[in-house]
Amino acid sequence: MTDKRIKRPRDPSQLAKLIMDIATGEVEDKTPDDGKDPAAVALGKKGGAARAKSLTPDERKAIAKKAAKERWKED
């Protein structure tokens, strides 16, 4: 898996400090590997689309209604 850089802050002062910390070696510029298998991640992304394709319009409608009911219920 490819290494990614750490996320850069938007604030110029914080960005300058981060760049200085990286340059002096206080902070490592790479994020640690999350240990996920790229093939498994790719398969996981296909799951939702495959499920949606296999549902009938009535089933999708029922799922959407249930989700909306949960989202807007009052506590």
C-alpha positions as CSV (number, residue, x, y, z in Angstrom):
1,M,0.0,0.0,0.0
2,T,1.3,3.5,-0.8
3,D,2.3,5.7,2.1
4,K,0.2,8.9,2.4
5,R,1.4,12.2,3.8
6,I,-0.2,13.6,6.9
7,K,-3.0,16.1,6.4
8,R,-1.8,19.7,6.1
9,P,-3.5,22.4,8.3
10,R,-5.3,25.3,6.6
11,D,-4.0,27.9,9.0
12,P,-0.7,29.4,7.7
13,S,0.9,29.6,11.1
14,Q,0.2,25.9,11.9
15,L,1.3,24.9,8.4
16,A,4.6,26.7,8.9
17,K,5.2,25.0,12.2
18,L,4.4,21.6,10.7
19,I,6.8,22.2,7.8
20,M,9.5,23.2,10.3
21,D,8.8,20.1,12.4
22,I,9.1,17.9,9.4
23,A,12.3,19.6,8.3
24,T,13.9,19.2,11.7
25,G,12.8,15.6,12.0
26,E,10.5,16.1,15.0
27,V,7.5,14.8,13.0
28,E,7.4,12.0,10.4
29,D,5.7,13.1,7.1
30,K,4.1,9.8,6.4
31,T,1.0,8.3,8.0
32,P,1.2,4.8,9.4
33,D,-0.1,2.0,7.2
34,D,-3.6,1.1,8.3
35,G,-3.1,-2.6,7.5
36,K,-6.0,-2.9,5.2
37,D,-5.8,-5.1,2.1
38,P,-6.4,-3.0,-1.0
39,A,-8.3,-5.9,-2.7
40,A,-10.6,-6.2,0.3
41,V,-11.3,-2.4,0.3
42,A,-12.1,-2.5,-3.4
43,L,-14.6,-5.3,-2.8
44,G,-16.2,-3.5,0.1
45,K,-16.8,-0.5,-2.2
46,K,-18.7,-2.7,-4.6
47,G,-21.1,-4.1,-1.9
48,G,-23.5,-1.1,-1.7
49,A,-23.9,-0.8,-5.4
50,A,-24.5,-4.6,-5.8
51,R,-27.1,-4.5,-3.1
52,A,-28.9,-1.5,-4.6
53,K,-28.9,-3.2,-8.0
54,S,-30.5,-6.4,-6.5
55,L,-33.3,-4.6,-4.7
56,T,-36.7,-4.1,-6.2
57,P,-38.1,-0.6,-6.3
58,D,-40.6,-1.5,-3.5
59,E,-37.8,-2.8,-1.3
60,R,-35.8,0.4,-1.9
61,K,-38.8,2.5,-1.1
62,A,-39.4,0.6,2.2
63,I,-35.8,1.0,3.2
64,A,-35.9,4.8,2.5
65,K,-39.1,5.2,4.5
66,K,-37.6,3.4,7.5
67,A,-34.4,5.5,7.3
68,A,-36.4,8.8,7.0
69,K,-38.6,7.7,10.0
70,E,-35.5,7.0,12.1
71,R,-33.8,10.2,11.0
72,W,-36.8,12.5,11.9
73,K,-38.2,10.8,14.9
74,E,-38.3,12.9,18.1
75,D,-36.4,11.8,21.1
